[in-house]
Amino acid sequence: MQLHFAPLQGYTTALYRRLHHTMWGGIAYYYTPFVRIEKGDFRRRDISDIAPENNEGVPVVPQMLLRDVEEMHRLTELFLKNGYNRADINMGCPFPPVALHGRGAGLIARHDDVQRILQATQQYPEMQFSVKMRLGWQHNDEWQAVADILNDAPLTHITIHPRIGKQQYKGSVDMEAFDTFYNQCTLPIVYNGDIETIDNITHLAQQYPRLQGIMIGRGLLARPYLPQLLNNTTPDAHNIIKRTQLFHDTLYNELQQTSQGDSQLLQRTHALWQYFLPHAPHKARKAILKSTSPQRYTTAVAQLFDTWITDNIAL
Ligand SMILES: Cc1cc2nc3c(=O)[nH]c(=O)nc-3n(C[C@H](O)[C@H](O)[C@H](O)COP(=O)(O)O)c2cc1C
């Protein structure tokens, strides 16, 4: 069972992916947050995020957000120019400004464009394509109208997040609809959505033995060490906590070097802690999120890791 690291705009930056890969490993593919065309051109931060020099040695799959086959050609050419031989097509982004313009989850209902885009993938034998999608934008059976097109396309796999776009991240994943998808999709499937623990992973793998992989986003931001716990019934908790601290400190040092001043640095660290270690001691987490200077921040972080070890809190 492969583990894939989901793309998370603003979180899984090139720096984060590189550091995760170096310090934890165990991930088959890291997907970049979507690359898109805006006002006729690529965005500078996207170009930097996929640049080969920022992704050396990391198994990265760049992701494209697109509306039609013209955008698909431009984005594929960009990825090829940067040395990639895999590309992921976003058919799941739930943000209304994206979906209402026919991109992301809004692409699913535009059958002709889906067909043209997937047909065009055959013009690039040097590139392997995958699709990451939701069940639909408004309804949980919208995917059925494109199921044949998808099944006939030469995709390496489809990653399915069983929610509809309109749900955003609310409510629960629709496992009944996933079950139908699992039975109708003839391509390799990667499951995505709300996986947080090793138990979640093993349960899913048992229920759906044909799954090629599981993609995890927020669960990995929360517990970056999850891959270390897989197939390890007696993990060395002390070692993992120490390594998590080193992971944090290395990330912090890098952020410090690239931030313009303390307030930007704190903004970035506070964003990190929105998802990082939600199960860590509550009081210590609160002190981190309330810190108003880098000094207070680093003291609060050190205290959190000390308490985690002394109180013997579960991983
Ligand atoms: C802050 C944030 C940014 C995201 N950015 C992207 C993105 O760029 N491309 C994409 O396909 N999905 C994006 N997603 C969706 C995730 O990749 C993933 O499908 C979703 O979070 C469900 O998986 P999880 O429950 O394991 O996090 C984003 C999600 C969040 C919360």
PDBQT file of the ligand as one rigid body, heavy atoms in Angstrom, charges set to zero:
ROOT
HETATM    1  C1  LIG A 401      -5.286  24.285   2.950  1.00  0.00    +0.000 C 
HETATM    2  C2  LIG A 401      -5.575  23.264   1.885  1.00  0.00    +0.000 A 
HETATM    3  C3  LIG A 401      -5.001  23.412   0.613  1.00  0.00    +0.000 A 
HETATM    4  C4  LIG A 401      -5.260  22.470  -0.397  1.00  0.00    +0.000 A 
HETATM    5  N1  LIG A 401      -4.674  22.613  -1.642  1.00  0.00    +0.000 NA
HETATM    6  C5  LIG A 401      -4.922  21.681  -2.620  1.00  0.00    +0.000 A 
HETATM    7  C6  LIG A 401      -4.322  21.760  -3.930  1.00  0.00    +0.000 A 
HETATM    8  O1  LIG A 401      -3.549  22.668  -4.261  1.00  0.00    +0.000 OA
HETATM    9  N2  LIG A 401      -4.624  20.772  -4.825  1.00  0.00    +0.000 N 
HETATM   10  C7  LIG A 401      -5.468  19.731  -4.524  1.00  0.00    +0.000 A 
HETATM   11  O2  LIG A 401      -5.702  18.864  -5.349  1.00  0.00    +0.000 OA
HETATM   12  N3  LIG A 401      -6.025  19.632  -3.290  1.00  0.00    +0.000 NA
HETATM   13  C8  LIG A 401      -5.767  20.568  -2.353  1.00  0.00    +0.000 A 
HETATM   14  N4  LIG A 401      -6.329  20.412  -1.114  1.00  0.00    +0.000 N 
HETATM   15  C9  LIG A 401      -7.112  19.199  -0.817  1.00  0.00    +0.000 C 
HETATM   16  C10 LIG A 401      -6.207  18.118  -0.225  1.00  0.00    +0.000 C 
HETATM   17  O3  LIG A 401      -5.208  17.730  -1.152  1.00  0.00    +0.000 OA
HETATM   18  C11 LIG A 401      -6.993  16.867   0.175  1.00  0.00    +0.000 C 
HETATM   19  O4  LIG A 401      -7.681  16.388  -0.950  1.00  0.00    +0.000 OA
HETATM   20  C12 LIG A 401      -8.022  17.158   1.276  1.00  0.00    +0.000 C 
HETATM   21  O5  LIG A 401      -7.440  17.936   2.305  1.00  0.00    +0.000 OA
HETATM   22  C13 LIG A 401      -8.584  15.860   1.860  1.00  0.00    +0.000 C 
HETATM   23  O6  LIG A 401      -7.552  15.042   2.348  1.00  0.00    +0.000 OA
HETATM   24  P1  LIG A 401      -7.126  15.007   3.929  1.00  0.00    +0.000 P 
HETATM   25  O7  LIG A 401      -8.396  14.802   4.707  1.00  0.00    +0.000 OA
HETATM   26  O8  LIG A 401      -6.168  13.867   4.017  1.00  0.00    +0.000 OA
HETATM   27  O9  LIG A 401      -6.513  16.351   4.232  1.00  0.00    +0.000 OA
HETATM   28  C14 LIG A 401      -6.099  21.364  -0.122  1.00  0.00    +0.000 A 
HETATM   29  C15 LIG A 401      -6.662  21.226   1.160  1.00  0.00    +0.000 A 
HETATM   30  C16 LIG A 401      -6.411  22.144   2.158  1.00  0.00    +0.000 A 
HETATM   31  C17 LIG A 401      -7.029  21.943   3.521  1.00  0.00    +0.000 C 
ENDROOT
TORSDOF 0
